[in-house]
Structures are given as C-alpha cells and as structure tokens.
Amino acid sequence: MDVYGQFGLPPPPPPGPFSLWSGVNRARLPELTTVAQVSDFVDKLTVYQHSDAFQAQYLFGIGYLTLLLCIAMAIFYRKLRRRSWWIFRSVVRNQGVQLLPNVHNVWALGTGIYALVCIAGYTTEYIYFKKVEPVPHLTLWIALQWTPLSFACAWQAWGIFSASKPRIKSKARLPPMLTKPSVTNAIWLCMPFAQFLTVLVPGMLSDIHQERARHARAEWRAQYGGNDVLSREMLLDVIAIWNDILRSFHYLCVCMCLWATYTLFLFLLYTIVSWKLIAQLRHHLHVLRRRRTTSTFERTHSLHHVPFTDRWRSLASVPTPGSPAAPSTLVDPTSPHFSTELDGEKSTFSSTSAFAFAPTRSVKILASDTGKTTKSKDPSEIRSKLFSKSEQKNDRSVSFFPSVTPSATLPRQPLRADSQAQRVLRYFMIQSISVSCGIVCLCAIPIALAVTLYSAAEFCEIERYEGAAYVAASWITFIFGTTTMFSIAHATFETSFSQLLHHADAEENEDEDNDDYGDDSVQTDSHQPAILCPRPPPIVLVRRGREGVHGPQDDTVAGEVAPPTDAGLRVEGVLAPEDFTPRTRFGSERRTSSRPSSTRREWIAATDQGGADSISDAHSRISRNTKRTSFDMLDSMPSPAPPPQRFHTGEVGDPWRRDAPPAGIEGSTGLPVSSPTFGLRIS
C-alpha cells in the first residue's frame, strides 16, 4: 500500500493549464518509508543542486560580467568628464516638447544594470549552492531578470526611430492625435513600464508562494528532523510545501508567457526601426559611391567669360527688393569648370574666372537686410528630428540632463572617407544584429520555461530545467553582451554615427532640391519683399586689404561684393584665382582656398549656403566659420588705419581717385554695405 492509502492523504491536485506532461506519478508522493527519504524529497523540491561544472559556470559568469561592467563604467566616466552623458533631452518641436533618448547611453545604462542584476544573482546562487540552502526570492529574480534589457531595448528603439528620416512622401497618414509629441512621449515612455508592471504582479505572487515554501521547509526540518518514524502530519506538511511550489511555478509560467510575448514584440519593433535606418544609410552610401564612380562626384556650372567689370556690373544689377530677379542677372548659362570630390576634398576652378558657384540647390530666397528668415529647407539641418538648427550651434552640454543642448560630440562636418562611413555603419549593424539575435534567443528561453517548469515541478525535476535555462541565458548574455559592448566602446561611434546622419540628410536634401529645380512657388515667412534667384549667390574670391597685412592674424576676413560699375567706376581688391587650385570642403558652410605662393595674399571663398537664412544670418555664419590662409604678398605701402571703404570712383582718366561709394548702392542692390573685412558685407 502506498503512503496515500496508508496515511489517508488527500489526492493530488488536478492538472492545471501548464500541466503538459501526463503520467501516474504526476504530483504524487513517491514511496517514502523513512524520515531521511522525506527530508531528501523536501530538499529536492526547494534546493536545486547542480554538478561541479555549474560552480565553474558561476565563477566564470561573475568574472566575465564584472569585466564588461568595468568597461561600461569606464565609458560612463569618460562621458561624464566630457559632459556628454545624458539619457533624455527635451526639444521644442512644432506641436510641443518632445523627449529624445540617447541611443548608446540608454543601451549602455540598461545593459550595465542588467549585468549588476546577473552578478548579484550568480553570487547569491553560488553562496547558497555552497550552503545547500534554497535561494531566497529565486522566482522573483527569474521573473524580473530581463526588465533592464526591456527598458534599454524599447528606449533604444525609440532613439533609432527618432533618428530615422520620416517618410514625407508617404501616402499613409497617421491620426493627428498620434503625431503630437506628448502622445509620442507617453507611448514610448510607458511601454517598458507597462511591461514591467504586468510582469511584476504574477512575479510577486510567485515569490510569495516560493518564500512560504522556503520558510516552511526550515520549520519542517526544525520540527521533524529528529523523528524516526513517519506521521500523517509530517506528510501533510510536505504536501503543503509541494502545493506552494506548484502555485509559485504556475505564476512564474504566467510571467514567462508574458515575457515571450513582449520579447517577440520588441524583436519586431527593434528590427524594423533599426534596419529601416540601416537601409536608409546604405542607400545613401551607395548613391555616394555611384557618384564617385561615374563622375568623381563632379558638378559643373558655367558662366560667360566676360571681363571683371562686366561681371561685377552684371552682379550689381540685381533689381531692388520687391521685384523678382532675372536669372541672367545672377546666373549666366555657362561657367568655368567647378568640381568637388568627397574623399579628396579637391575643387578645381578655371584660371580665368573670378568666382564660381556652389553646388546646385533648390530655389533660394534672399531676404532683404531685415534679419528675418524664410521658410525653406536648410541642407545643414538634420532632418532626422535629432537636432534642430539652433541646437547644432551649441558645442557641448553643461548639465547632467541638458534640456535642449545636444551631446558634446555633435559633429560639425560630414564624413569624408567612404571607408570611415562604412566602418561606422558596420559597427551599428553589429550592434543591431547582436540585439536582434539576443532578443530572439531570450524569447526562446521564456517559451521553453513556460512549457516545462510547471510540469517539471509536478514530477519534482525542477533543477534539471532550471539549470539548462540558466546556462542558456548566461551564454546568450556573454556572447551578445560582448558584441554590443564592443560596438558601444568604440570611442568615436556616437560622433561618427551622428556625422553620417548629418551627411546623409544633407545630401538627400540636396538631391530633392535638385529634383525640384526651377520651381518658383516659394513660401516665405517674412513680410518684406524678397529677391528670388534660381541658384545661390556666387563664391567670390577677395584679396585681403593692405591694412590687414601687418595686422593680427585672428582678424575676421570675409568676402566683398563690389558695387555696380560704370565707365568711371573701378573696383580694387578683387583678384582672379590665377595659378592656384583651391580646396573646397564639400557640405560645409565654409570653403577655404589655399596654396603656397611667393606673394602674400589672403583669399576667402564665401557663399550663402542656407536659403532659409537672412542676409544677416548668412553674414554672421560666414564670419564665424571662415578659415583664413595667408600668402606672401609684395606690399611696400604702409598700413592705413582705420580701413576705408573699398570703392574707387572717379573719372575714366583718374581711376585711382578714392571717394565714398555712390549713393543708393544699398537700396539699388538690396545688399548691405558694411563688412567685417573690407567694410562691405557679402550675401
């Protein structure tokens, strides 16, 4: 007769929703004849002993995760010293304030907390393994172990989603409510918290029953440890402990089902947003390679080869503000050869031209000198919603959680080498693949636990499946944690990735603008009359004045626009770029021309790169970003002070007569007269 008939014990509990194994021994006490056998059975229910290989696994996991945690802490310390450590920042958008997470800092922080949880769990298990005691709060630790990864994955997907370029031309329209920043913030912020709360409730219930069974075991050993014969009360207490274990693993299986659902959802979400961004960047780099292969990224514009005075007369004959400019007054149908190369940073100007045009962009608006801006696309602005135009002007963060200022590593110039861009993209692909594969593997673990843990508890074989899940989760953490930490630890990863985003959006802006070339339907926010021209104003090469030769080297040097000329008007200081090849930095707001020479000269190539800026904004940007290169120049004349106006007016026979500029120049051209270099301002 078995113990059930011998002691009149109640029957086993009925099968539950997670009872997937069948058999006559399901949830039934085995044949127990001595108190020692009953004690061993109670220990098997609550203490999960493993082989010696698990001891080495515990020690290796603690040491390896500590190493990864030290690397993460070194990254945190470096970012804190550079004041570039921030988790969220708030930016003002059209419809409100939007929160944007830092992609790498969020993931590094989440994985760091996960490593701490794992180290604490492995250490606790190893200690209680040596003491042969049940691990306290084991099921709660299993239920909530992946919570930091859930937060990190969801918020990193949020950051990647914000970095992706929106589908402006897509026909799919979201409801207006979903496009508000407050709704977007609430959805992304509450997503991991909702997952945590839904898992926390069954996890707490599981922990309550597991702790009740753990304390009941200690009481049972204290009460019945010295008995020599079995009793009904002793076996009833064992059945009560077993029932608590079954209830604990029932709620733990519920947690595993929830985790399986959430990890599958996070896998789809993260994979879609990350590979969408990767596809955009790969397409961008493919376009750049194709351009360099076919034409070495060459752009050619032409101007009529006319004398200097005729060119200045053509440039100065811009109509007054309020009347549209004829294209011929600003852009002639032919021009000398002009080319740029992304890798080589070279540009070639004709030896007979006085100025050349910047790469073609869309229809630009030149506002009058009112300080107001126009509503136009600016290729220098990151359209990925990460940084606004005003935020790009800031250099570094000044607080732990900056409100609007971006990271200190916000780039100023785009990538130049294709190999560098490919390396940046490769690091991001490594991280994305590692995270996606890790999520898939972590999705398989809760599924396996959900279908095995409760049945294993019914047959008292918990330690086998708990140990297998522990080994699988540990090695998934080791492998994919290493690859993700390797990509994050790359010193210039965040800077290079932001540069690639900046460059990609600027280039795609330019391509879209070229497609729309010739469209005259331009909207402006300014109520002042604007001058419309189909291309940006030319780059003007201007010689530094005599007063600057012996002056300090840090004086601001900018370009100059000559006034309208007639037969008796002559311009001094404007030279053709003869016998040298300037270097043009593509995609930047400045172009610096340089070449060693036997004569001392100083050249500056200035242009208005942002059609959305006013003349004042363009002037301030040129003055701030211009680099200067000095050349030797034969100058035997003393330096006058202060510098006079750079106009020489007089009769035809007296071209060197110095006088004030003709009246009405500013009003007739719509261009200001003052300049930080020659007393004239270039637009």
PETAZI-V176633 format. One record per residue. N is the residue number from 1. RES is the residue in one letter. SS is DSSP state (H for helix, E for strand, C for the rest). Layout:
N_RES_SS ; N_RES_SS
This chain:
1_M_C ; 2_D_C ; 3_V_H ; 4_Y_H ; 5_G_H ; 6_Q_H ; 7_F_H ; 8_G_C ; 9_L_C ; 10_P_C ; 11_P_C ; 12_P_C ; 13_P_C ; 14_P_C ; 15_P_C ; 16_G_C ; 17_P_C ; 18_F_C ; 19_S_C ; 20_L_C ; 21_W_C ; 22_S_C ; 23_G_C ; 24_V_C ; 25_N_C ; 26_R_C ; 27_A_C ; 28_R_C ; 29_L_C ; 30_P_C ; 31_E_C ; 32_L_C ; 33_T_C ; 34_T_C ; 35_V_H ; 36_A_H ; 37_Q_H ; 38_V_H ; 39_S_H ; 40_D_H ; 41_F_H ; 42_V_H ; 43_D_H ; 44_K_H ; 45_L_H ; 46_T_H ; 47_V_C ; 48_Y_C ; 49_Q_C ; 50_H_C ; 51_S_C ; 52_D_H ; 53_A_H ; 54_F_H ; 55_Q_H ; 56_A_H ; 57_Q_H ; 58_Y_H ; 59_L_H ; 60_F_H ; 61_G_H ; 62_I_H ; 63_G_H ; 64_Y_H ; 65_L_H ; 66_T_H ; 67_L_H ; 68_L_H ; 69_L_H ; 70_C_H ; 71_I_H ; 72_A_H ; 73_M_H ; 74_A_H ; 75_I_H ; 76_F_H ; 77_Y_H ; 78_R_H ; 79_K_H ; 80_L_H ; 81_R_H ; 82_R_C ; 83_R_C ; 84_S_C ; 85_W_C ; 86_W_C ; 87_I_C ; 88_F_E ; 89_R_E ; 90_S_E ; 91_V_E ; 92_V_E ; 93_R_E ; 94_N_C ; 95_Q_C ; 96_G_E ; 97_V_E ; 98_Q_E ; 99_L_E ; 100_L_E ; 101_P_E ; 102_N_C ; 103_V_H ; 104_H_H ; 105_N_H ; 106_V_H ; 107_W_H ; 108_A_H ; 109_L_H ; 110_G_H ; 111_T_H ; 112_G_H ; 113_I_H ; 114_Y_H ; 115_A_H ; 116_L_H ; 117_V_H ; 118_C_H ; 119_I_H ; 120_A_H ; 121_G_H ; 122_Y_H ; 123_T_H ; 124_T_H ; 125_E_H ; 126_Y_H ; 127_I_H ; 128_Y_H ; 129_F_H ; 130_K_H ; 131_K_H ; 132_V_C ; 133_E_C ; 134_P_C ; 135_V_C ; 136_P_C ; 137_H_C ; 138_L_H ; 139_T_H ; 140_L_H ; 141_W_H ; 142_I_H ; 143_A_H ; 144_L_H ; 145_Q_C ; 146_W_C ; 147_T_H ; 148_P_H ; 149_L_H ; 150_S_H ; 151_F_H ; 152_A_H ; 153_C_H ; 154_A_H ; 155_W_H ; 156_Q_H ; 157_A_H ; 158_W_H ; 159_G_H ; 160_I_H ; 161_F_H ; 162_S_H ; 163_A_H ; 164_S_C ; 165_K_C ; 166_P_C ; 167_R_C ; 168_I_C ; 169_K_C ; 170_S_C ; 171_K_C ; 172_A_C ; 173_R_C ; 174_L_C ; 175_P_C ; 176_P_H ; 177_M_H ; 178_L_H ; 179_T_H ; 180_K_C ; 181_P_H ; 182_S_H ; 183_V_H ; 184_T_H ; 185_N_H ; 186_A_H ; 187_I_H ; 188_W_H ; 189_L_H ; 190_C_H ; 191_M_H ; 192_P_H ; 193_F_H ; 194_A_H ; 195_Q_H ; 196_F_H ; 197_L_H ; 198_T_H ; 199_V_H ; 200_L_H ; 201_V_H ; 202_P_H ; 203_G_H ; 204_M_H ; 205_L_H ; 206_S_H ; 207_D_H ; 208_I_H ; 209_H_H ; 210_Q_H ; 211_E_H ; 212_R_H ; 213_A_H ; 214_R_H ; 215_H_H ; 216_A_H ; 217_R_H ; 218_A_H ; 219_E_H ; 220_W_H ; 221_R_H ; 222_A_H ; 223_Q_H ; 224_Y_H ; 225_G_C ; 226_G_C ; 227_N_C ; 228_D_C ; 229_V_C ; 230_L_C ; 231_S_C ; 232_R_H ; 233_E_H ; 234_M_H ; 235_L_H ; 236_L_H ; 237_D_H ; 238_V_H ; 239_I_H ; 240_A_H ; 241_I_H ; 242_W_H ; 243_N_H ; 244_D_H ; 245_I_H ; 246_L_H ; 247_R_H ; 248_S_H ; 249_F_H ; 250_H_H ; 251_Y_H ; 252_L_H ; 253_C_H ; 254_V_H ; 255_C_H ; 256_M_H ; 257_C_H ; 258_L_H ; 259_W_H ; 260_A_H ; 261_T_H ; 262_Y_H ; 263_T_H ; 264_L_H ; 265_F_H ; 266_L_H ; 267_F_H ; 268_L_H ; 269_L_H ; 270_Y_H ; 271_T_H ; 272_I_H ; 273_V_H ; 274_S_H ; 275_W_H ; 276_K_H ; 277_L_H ; 278_I_H ; 279_A_H ; 280_Q_H ; 281_L_H ; 282_R_H ; 283_H_H ; 284_H_H ; 285_L_H ; 286_H_H ; 287_V_H ; 288_L_H ; 289_R_H ; 290_R_H ; 291_R_H ; 292_R_H ; 293_T_H ; 294_T_H ; 295_S_H ; 296_T_C ; 297_F_C ; 298_E_C ; 299_R_C ; 300_T_C ; 301_H_C ; 302_S_C ; 303_L_C ; 304_H_C ; 305_H_C ; 306_V_C ; 307_P_C ; 308_F_H ; 309_T_H ; 310_D_H ; 311_R_H ; 312_W_H ; 313_R_H ; 314_S_H ; 315_L_H ; 316_A_H ; 317_S_C ; 318_V_C ; 319_P_C ; 320_T_C ; 321_P_C ; 322_G_C ; 323_S_C ; 324_P_C ; 325_A_C ; 326_A_C ; 327_P_H ; 328_S_H ; 329_T_H ; 330_L_H ; 331_V_C ; 332_D_C ; 333_P_C ; 334_T_C ; 335_S_C ; 336_P_C ; 337_H_C ; 338_F_C ; 339_S_E ; 340_T_E ; 341_E_C ; 342_L_C ; 343_D_C ; 344_G_C ; 345_E_C ; 346_K_C ; 347_S_E ; 348_T_E ; 349_F_C ; 350_S_C ; 351_S_C ; 352_T_C ; 353_S_C ; 354_A_C ; 355_F_E ; 356_A_E ; 357_F_C ; 358_A_C ; 359_P_C ; 360_T_C ; 361_R_C ; 362_S_C ; 363_V_C ; 364_K_E ; 365_I_E ; 366_L_E ; 367_A_E ; 368_S_C ; 369_D_C ; 370_T_C ; 371_G_C ; 372_K_C ; 373_T_C ; 374_T_C ; 375_K_C ; 376_S_C ; 377_K_C ; 378_D_C ; 379_P_C ; 380_S_C ; 381_E_C ; 382_I_C ; 383_R_C ; 384_S_C ; 385_K_C ; 386_L_C ; 387_F_C ; 388_S_C ; 389_K_H ; 390_S_H ; 391_E_H ; 392_Q_H ; 393_K_C ; 394_N_C ; 395_D_C ; 396_R_C ; 397_S_C ; 398_V_C ; 399_S_C ; 400_F_C ; 401_F_C ; 402_P_C ; 403_S_C ; 404_V_C ; 405_T_C ; 406_P_C ; 407_S_C ; 408_A_C ; 409_T_C ; 410_L_C ; 411_P_C ; 412_R_C ; 413_Q_C ; 414_P_C ; 415_L_C ; 416_R_C ; 417_A_C ; 418_D_H ; 419_S_H ; 420_Q_H ; 421_A_H ; 422_Q_H ; 423_R_H ; 424_V_H ; 425_L_H ; 426_R_H ; 427_Y_H ; 428_F_H ; 429_M_H ; 430_I_H ; 431_Q_H ; 432_S_H ; 433_I_H ; 434_S_H ; 435_V_H ; 436_S_H ; 437_C_H ; 438_G_H ; 439_I_H ; 440_V_H ; 441_C_H ; 442_L_H ; 443_C_H ; 444_A_H ; 445_I_H ; 446_P_H ; 447_I_H ; 448_A_H ; 449_L_H ; 450_A_H ; 451_V_H ; 452_T_H ; 453_L_H ; 454_Y_H ; 455_S_H ; 456_A_H ; 457_A_H ; 458_E_H ; 459_F_C ; 460_C_C ; 461_E_C ; 462_I_H ; 463_E_H ; 464_R_H ; 465_Y_H ; 466_E_H ; 467_G_H ; 468_A_H ; 469_A_H ; 470_Y_H ; 471_V_H ; 472_A_H ; 473_A_H ; 474_S_H ; 475_W_H ; 476_I_H ; 477_T_H ; 478_F_H ; 479_I_H ; 480_F_H ; 481_G_H ; 482_T_H ; 483_T_H ; 484_T_H ; 485_M_H ; 486_F_H ; 487_S_H ; 488_I_H ; 489_A_C ; 490_H_C ; 491_A_C ; 492_T_C ; 493_F_H ; 494_E_H ; 495_T_H ; 496_S_H ; 497_F_H ; 498_S_H ; 499_Q_H ; 500_L_H ; 501_L_H ; 502_H_H ; 503_H_H ; 504_A_H ; 505_D_H ; 506_A_H ; 507_E_H ; 508_E_H ; 509_N_H ; 510_E_H ; 511_D_H ; 512_E_H ; 513_D_H ; 514_N_H ; 515_D_H ; 516_D_C ; 517_Y_C ; 518_G_C ; 519_D_C ; 520_D_C ; 521_S_C ; 522_V_C ; 523_Q_C ; 524_T_C ; 525_D_C ; 526_S_C ; 527_H_C ; 528_Q_C ; 529_P_C ; 530_A_E ; 531_I_E ; 532_L_E ; 533_C_E ; 534_P_C ; 535_R_C ; 536_P_C ; 537_P_C ; 538_P_C ; 539_I_E ; 540_V_E ; 541_L_E ; 542_V_E ; 543_R_C ; 544_R_C ; 545_G_C ; 546_R_H ; 547_E_H ; 548_G_H ; 549_V_C ; 550_H_C ; 551_G_C ; 552_P_C ; 553_Q_C ; 554_D_C ; 555_D_C ; 556_T_C ; 557_V_C ; 558_A_C ; 559_G_C ; 560_E_C ; 561_V_C ; 562_A_C ; 563_P_C ; 564_P_C ; 565_T_C ; 566_D_C ; 567_A_C ; 568_G_C ; 569_L_E ; 570_R_E ; 571_V_E ; 572_E_C ; 573_G_C ; 574_V_E ; 575_L_C ; 576_A_C ; 577_P_C ; 578_E_C ; 579_D_C ; 580_F_C ; 581_T_C ; 582_P_C ; 583_R_C ; 584_T_C ; 585_R_C ; 586_F_C ; 587_G_C ; 588_S_C ; 589_E_C ; 590_R_C ; 591_R_E ; 592_T_C ; 593_S_C ; 594_S_C ; 595_R_C ; 596_P_C ; 597_S_C ; 598_S_C ; 599_T_C ; 600_R_C ; 601_R_C ; 602_E_E ; 603_W_E ; 604_I_C ; 605_A_E ; 606_A_E ; 607_T_C ; 608_D_C ; 609_Q_C ; 610_G_C ; 611_G_C ; 612_A_C ; 613_D_C ; 614_S_C ; 615_I_H ; 616_S_H ; 617_D_H ; 618_A_H ; 619_H_H ; 620_S_H ; 621_R_H ; 622_I_H ; 623_S_H ; 624_R_H ; 625_N_H ; 626_T_C ; 627_K_C ; 628_R_C ; 629_T_E ; 630_S_E ; 631_F_C ; 632_D_C ; 633_M_C ; 634_L_C ; 635_D_C ; 636_S_C ; 637_M_C ; 638_P_C ; 639_S_C ; 640_P_C ; 641_A_C ; 642_P_C ; 643_P_C ; 644_P_C ; 645_Q_C ; 646_R_C ; 647_F_E ; 648_H_E ; 649_T_E ; 650_G_C ; 651_E_C ; 652_V_C ; 653_G_C ; 654_D_C ; 655_P_C ; 656_W_C ; 657_R_C ; 658_R_E ; 659_D_C ; 660_A_C ; 661_P_C ; 662_P_C ; 663_A_C ; 664_G_C ; 665_I_H ; 666_E_H ; 667_G_H ; 668_S_H ; 669_T_H ; 670_G_C ; 671_L_C ; 672_P_C ; 673_V_C ; 674_S_C ; 675_S_C ; 676_P_C ; 677_T_C ; 678_F_C ; 679_G_C ; 680_L_C ; 681_R_C ; 682_I_C ; 683_S_C
